[in-house]
Amino acid sequence: MDKTVGIVAAVIVVSILFAGIGMYYLNSSHGNGTGSFWVEDDMGRKIYINGTVERIVSLAPSNTEILFAIGAGNKVVGVTDFCDYPPEAVEGVKNGTIKSVGGFVNISVEKIVSLEPDVVFAYYGQEKIIEELDNLSIPTVVFNPKNIDMIYNDILIAGKVTGFEENARTLVNEMKNRVNEITSKVKDLQRKRVFFIVWGNPLMTAGNDTFINQLIELAGGENIFADLSGWPSINIESVIERNPDIIILTPYCGITAQDILNNWSREINAVKNESVYTIEDLNILIRPGPRIVEGLETLAKIIHPEALETKGYLCRAMVEA
């Protein structure tokens, strides 16, 4: 593949993935919020919510996960083709109680309108759709969290808008407690140098202003490319020079752990020691919702297995050697 085409393709894939296209699911009771009020979303927009919200459309997988996690799933009437979690959302689409309104960017405004939503939860990058919904006076809350604290805040916003504030607060507290439990086990351990591969050709990684970087640090690691921003392309020479102790891959990045072990320089500690891992479920790392804590625990078990038990449903990493 031509290198330019490869870079464009990689950027498109990364953009879709890290927009959230990927714990605790609470009882759907106590969702009877009433009254009219204003909320401010992640874009600084003020949205007026006029009365009780009964019908919701979600335009991102992470939004859908948040809504079901706080108990508002029974109010969701529309989702995207990429909303594949939790199972209740998938089942809703299968049985027709929830309708698909399209992909992440190729969304049908007509389908949204036909569902008569009281509110739409959108995501950064959907500006054209958001503008159309605004013009139709459909309340649209836009999420764009850049770190875990902003994920907490988005969950609380979703709780306020849908009338599930108590559930949202409970969920956030549980997430914070779990994060504190994990970080307390690794904070005093020697940090291991981590190289996270987002894409294999061209080679792309996660910079300092990403969820991945924050999770690596919280898990007791050191991102070897934390001095870069966003999702930069890098070369193998820079990887050799920075010499990671651990290499972590995404499952569909165009390169496998076996490729690395077979073909990369043994000068790299991670290759020499066969410390190359593939994350089975990428969504627990890139979807800014409740399962981000599961992603943190998975990384912590890879980076510091001596500090965390490896049993349980959160253990999703595998070594290919």
PAZA-598399 format. One record per residue: residue in one letter; x, y, z of N, C-alpha, C, O in turn. Coordinates in steps of 0.1 Angstrom, whole numbers, plus 5000, padded with zeros to 4 digits. Last residue first. Layout:
<pts>
AXYZXYZXYZXYZ ...
</pts>
This chain:
<pts>
A503548435221505048405221505348295212506548255211 E501348655231501648575220503148555219503848645217 V499448685260500748695254500848605242500448485243 M496548885267497148755264498548775257498748875251 A494149025289495349035281495848895278495648805286 R492049035306491749015292492949025283492849015271 C490549015335491848975329491648945315491148835312 L488149065346488849185341490149145334490749225328 Y487048845357486548875344487348995338487249025326 G489648645374488548735373488248785359489048765350 K493148655382491948585380490848685379490948805383 T495548775389495248765375493948695372493548675360 E496049025413495648895410495148885395494648985390 L498849255412497349225411497149085408497849015401 A501549255413500749345423499249315423498549345432 E502749115394503049075407502149145418502049105429 P502149245370501349125374501549085388500749015394 H502349525359502749485372501949365377501149375386 I501449525332502649605336503249555350504449545351 I499149365332500249345322501549405327502549345327 K497649475352497949335353499149295343499949205346 A497249735342498049715355498449565356499549545361 L495649685320497049735318497849715331499049675330 T493349595334494049505324495449555322496349475322 E492649825348493049705355493849605346494749545350 L491949995327493050035336493549905343494749885344 G489749865316490949885308492149915317493249865314 E487949895337488449755334489649765325490549685326 V487650165335488350115347488749965345489849925350 I486250185312487650235312488350185324489550175323 R483550125314484550015313485950055312486849975311 P482150365315482350295327483450185326484150155336 G483850545289482750515296483050435309484250435312 P485350605262485250685274483950665282483050745282 R486950345248485650395250485550475263485650415273 I489550235250489350355241487950415243487650525238 L489750015266490750115267490350245260490750355264 I487749845260487849875274488949985276488950045287 N488049805232487049895237487149935251486750045255 L489749595227490249735227489349835233489749935238 D490149305240489049395239489549535239489649595250 E492849195241491749125234490549225231490149225219 I495949325236494649345243493549285235493249335224 T498849145235497749195227496549205236496149115244 Y502349195243500949165247499949215237500149325231 V505549095250504749155240503249105242503048985242 S508049015262507049085269506249165259506249295260 E510448875256509148825251507948885259507048815262 N512848985261512148915272510848855268510048805277 K513349095236514349005242513648915252513948795254 V511249275234511349165224512249055230511948935229 A511649445255510349375254510449255244509849155247 N514249545249514049465261512749385260512749265263 I515749545218514549595225514249495237514049375235 E517549385205518049495214516949555222517249615233 R516349235187516449175201517049275210517149245222 S514149395164515449385170515449325184514649365193 W511549195150512049325155513349295162513649175166 N510548945141511149035131511849165137512649225131 N509248795160510048725149510948825142512048785137 L507948965177508948875183509848815172511048785174 I506249085158507249165165508349075171509549105170 D504648875149505448955140506649025147507749025142 Q503448815174504348715168505248785157506448755156 A501749025177502849015186503848915181505048935183 T501049175144500749085156501949075165503049125161 I499449435127500649365130500349285143499549325151 G497049565123497849525111499149465114499949435105 C495549605145496349715141497249685129498049765125 Y493549485161493349495146494249605140493849685132 P494149475188493949355181493849365166494049265159 T497049665199495649655197495349535188496249505180 L499849585220499249605207497649605209497149545218 I502649675239501249635240500649675226500849785221 I505749585253505049635241503549585242503349465244 I508049675278506749605275506249665262506249795260 D510249825280510249695287509049605283509149485283 P511649995251510549965261510749835267511349735261 N513750195239513950055245512850025255513150025267 R514450415225513750435237513550305245513250305257 E515650305202516450395210515750415224516450425234 I513650145192514850075196515650175206516150135216 V511850345185511450245194512750175200512750155212 S513250485165513050555178512550455189512750475201 E513350285146514650325152514350405165515150385175 I510750265137511250155145512550195152512850145163 N509050575140509750475133510350375142510450405154 I505650705142507050705147507750595138507050515131 S502850925142503550815135505050825140505650935141 P500851005171501851025162502350905155502350795160 W498151105183498450975178499550985167499250965155 G498951345208497951285199498351145196498651065204 S502451425212500951455214500151375204500551335193 L505351315230504651345218503151365221502651325231 D506351225253506751355250506051405237506251525233 A505550965256504751065263505151205260504451305263 F506550735246506350845237505450955243504651015236 I506650555266507950595261507850705251508750775247 N504950575295504750575281506050635275506350745277 E505350375322505850505316505750495301506450415295 G503050245347503950235336504450375332503950475337 G500950225365502350205370503350195359504450145361 A498550285357498750145359500250115363500650005364 L498650555352497950515364498150365367498150325379 E500050545328500650605340499950565352500650525362 I498150425311499550365313500150415326500750345334 L496150605312495950475318497250405321497450335331 Q497250825299496850835313496650705320497050685331 N497650715273498750765281498450775296499150725305 I495050655266495950545267497150595276497550515285 F493750905264493350805274494450705277494750675288 T496251155256495251055252494850975265495550975275 D498451335254497051385257495951285252494951325246 N500851205248500551245262499151295264498751295276 G500150945223500951055229500351095243499551015249 A500350625210499550715218500450815225501450785231 T501450545176501350525190500450625197499850705190 M502150365145501450485153501350445167501150325171 L503650285116503750265131503150385138503750495137 P501450275087502650315094502550295110501450285115 N501249985104501850035091501050155085499950125079 G500049945129501249885126501949935113503149935113 W498650145156498550095142499950055138500950105142 V499150155183497850185179497650125164496550075161 I501150025207500950035193499550045189498649955192 F502950145233501650105230501450125214501650245210 F505550065254505250115240503950055236503749935235 V506750145286505750085278505650155264505650275263 R508850075313508650155301507750075291508049965287 K507650065346508149995335507850075322506850145321 R508550195378507750205366508450135354509650145353 Q508450005408509350065397508550075384507949975380 L505750095430506549995423507350075412506950175407 D503950255442505250255448506250155441507350145445 K501550215428502150345428503550345433504350435430 V500149985428501249995418502050125420503150135414 K498049985445498849865445500149885436501049805438 S496750225441497450205454498350085454499350085461 T495450175416496650265417497450255430498650265430 I493350015425494349965415495650045416496749995417 E491850175442492350045447493449995438494449935443 N491250395426492150415438492750275443493850275447 V489550265408490750325403491750345415492950315413 R487450195426488250085419489550145414490550075414 N486550445434487050355444487950245437488950205442 K485650545409486750615416487350515427488650515428 M483550365404484650375395485850435402487050385401 E481850425425482350285424483650285415484550225418 N481250695420481950655432482550515431483650495436 V479850655395481150735396481950705408483150685408 L477650515404478550455395479850525395480950465395 T476450695421476850565427477850505417478950455422 R475750905403476750925414477250795420478450785423 A473950765388475150815382476250845392477350805391 N471850705406472650595399473950645394474950575395 E471150975410471550895421472450775416473450745421 E470251065385471351125392471951035403473151025404 F468551005363469150905371470350955378471450885378 G467451185345466751165358467251045366466550995375 T468851255323467851145322467051115334466151035334 V470451465331469551485320468451375320467351405316 K471951355353471051465355470051475344468851505346 G473351145340472351115351471451225353470251205355 A474851285322473851195317472851155327471651145324 I476551415341475651495332474551405326473351445326 L477851195352476951275360476051365352474851385355 I479251115329478351025335477351105344476151075344 D480851335326479851305315478851205321477651225318 N482451325349481551435347480551405337479351445339 Y483951085343483151095355482051205353480851185356 I485251185321484351075319483451075331482151055330 M486951375332485851425323484851305320483651335318 D488651205346487751295354486651345345485551365350 I489951075325489051005333488051095341486951065343 N489951295296490651215307489551155315488351175313 K488451415277489851395274490651325285491751295283 P485151375263486051375275487551345270487751265261 N482851495249484251495243485251485255486051575256 F479451505241480451455250481851455242481851425230 V476651705238477851655231478851625242479251705250 V473151685236474251695246475551635239475451515235 T470551855222471651755219472851785228473451895228 P467151895216468251905226469351805224469051685223 I466152005186466251885193467451895203468551915199 S465752215168465452235182465352105190464552095199 L466852195143465452135145464952145159463952095163 N469252305147468352375138466952325139465952395137 D470452095161470152225168469152305160468252365166 L470651905141469751875153469452005160468252025165 E472552025125471151995120470151975131469052025130 E474752035143474152155138472752135132471852215135 I475151755146474751835158474151965153473152015159 I475951685120474751635126474251715138473051745139 K478351835120477351855110475951805115474951875113 E479851725141479451865141478251895131477351965134 Q480951505153479651485146479051625144477851645145 G483151545168483351495155482151485146482151455134 Y481951445200482851535192483151465179483451345178 Y478651305200480051305203480751395194480351425183 A475351315216476251305205477651305210477951305222 F472251225227473651235232474551205220474651095215 V469251395225470251315218471551335225471951455228 V465951395239467351445239468151345231467851225230 D463551305231463551425240464951485241465151595244 P462951195198463751195210463451325218463351435213 E461451075176460851175185461651175198461051165209 L462150915155462150855168461650945179461450905191 S462351075133461250985134461050915147459950875151 V464751205138463551285140462351185141461451215149 I466550995132466551045145465151125148464551105158 K465950965105465650855114465650905128464750865136 E466951215095465451175094465051065103464051065109 V469551195100468851285108467351255107466551265117 S471550925099470350975093469551065103469051015113 I475150945097473950925106472750995098472851095092 N477950885092476850875082475550845089474950745088 V479450875115479351005108478251005098477651105095 F478850625126479250735135479150875128478750965135 G475850505111477150485116477550595126476750645133 G472250475120473450485110474750455117474750405128 V470350435138470250565130471450585121471550685115 S468450155148469750215144469550335135468650335126 K466150135175466450155161467850205159468350285166 I464849915198465850025196466150025181466349915175 T463049715195462649825205463649935204463350045208 G463849515178463149625172462749735182462249835178 N465449305185464049285187463149405182461949405183 K468049405179467549285173466049275174465349225164 V468149625196468249645182467649525174466949535165 G468149495221467049595217467049625203465949635197 E470449345220469149275219468049375216467149335208 V472249555223472349475211470949405209470449395198 A471649645248471449735237471449655224470649695215 E472249415264470849465263470549565252469549565246 P474949395262474149305254472649345253472049315244 P476049745261475949615267475049525258474449565249 Y477549725229477649685243476749785251476749905247 D477649815203477649675205477749625219478049515222 C477150055182476850035196476549885199475449835198 F477550095156478650055163478350025178479249985186 D475250195145475550055141476750005149476949885150 T473750385173474450365160474750215157474550135166 V470250415185471750395187472350395173471750405163 G467250495201468050495189469550485193469950555202 V465950475225465150435214465950435201465550375191 V466350445259467050455247466250395235465850275236 K465050385283464650505276465350525262464950615255 N466350165293464950145289464350275282463250265277 G468850275302468750195289467350175284467150165272 A469450405325468550475315468350395302467850445293 G471350305343469950255344468950325334467750295336 I473850365339473250445349471750405351471050455359 A474550195318475250175331474550255342474550205353 F473150295296472750165302473350145316472750085324 L474650535293473250535295472750405301471950415311 I477250445288476950525300475550515303475150505315 E476950305264477350235275477050305288476650255298 T476150515247475250415250475650335262474750295270 N478550665247477350725253476350615256475750625267 S480250485234480550515247479350585254479050555266 P479050475208479050355217479250385231478650335240 A476950755199478250695201478250575210477450575220 L474450865199475150865186476650815188477450845179 S471250785212472750785214473450775201473250685193 V468250925221469050865210470450885213470850995217 I465450865242466850905241467450845228467150725225 R462550965259463050895247464450955244464651075242 E462051095283461550955282462150885269462150765269 V462751345306463251275294462751135294463051055303 T460651595317461151465319461551405306460851415296 G461551935308460751835314461451695314462651685312 N463652035286462352075289461551955295460851895287 I466852145288466052015289464652055295464552095306 Y469052325269467852335277467052205277466652155266 I472452355271471352285265470152285274470352255286 K475252535262474252525272472952465265472552515255 R478552415255477252445250476252435261476252345269 G481052315260480652445266479352495261478952615263 M481452065252481852175242481552315247481652415240 D480351905271481851915270482352025260483552055261 D477452105282478151985278479652005276480152115280 E475452205308476552245299477252125295477652045304 V471852235311473052165314474152215304473852265293 W468852365326469952385317471152295321471352275333 F465452245330466752295335467752305323467552255312 S462352145343463152195332464352255337464352315348 G460851845357461251985357462152015345462551925338 T462051525370461051615363461651755364462651785370 G463151185370463551325371462451415364462051375353 N462950915376461750995374462051145375461251215381 G464250665380464550745369463450835366462950845355 H464150455399464450585404464850675392465750765394 S465450165382464450235390464950375393466150405391 S467249995369466650115361465550185369464750255363 N470249915385468849895383468250015377468650125380 L473349935367472549955378471049935375470649945363 Y476249785360475049825354473949825364473649715370 Y479649835359478549825368477249875361477149995357 M481249665342481349735355480049725361479549635368 G483450135214484050055224483950105230484350075242 I484050425193483350325186483850185190484450105183 G485350625204484450545213483650445206482750395211 A487050755190485850835193484950755202483950805206 F488950575184489150655196488050755198488150835208 L487950465160488150385172488150465184487450435194 I487950685142486750615145486850535158485950545167 S490650755142489650855146488350785150487750825160 V491850515133492150565147491050665151490650655163 V490950515107490550405116490750455130489950425139 I492050755097490550735097490150625107489250645115 V494750705100494150815107492650795108492050825118 A495050485082495350465097494650575105494050555115 A494550605058493650495063493850475078492850455085 V496650785057495250835057494350725062493450755070 I498850605057498650705067497250755068496650765079 G498350465032498350395045498150495057497450455066 V498650675014497350605015497250535029496150535035 T501350715018500350825020498950765022498250805032 K502450465010502650515024501550625027501050625038 D500550224992501350354992501350415006500350405013 M500849885000500050005000500950125000501950135007 
</pts>
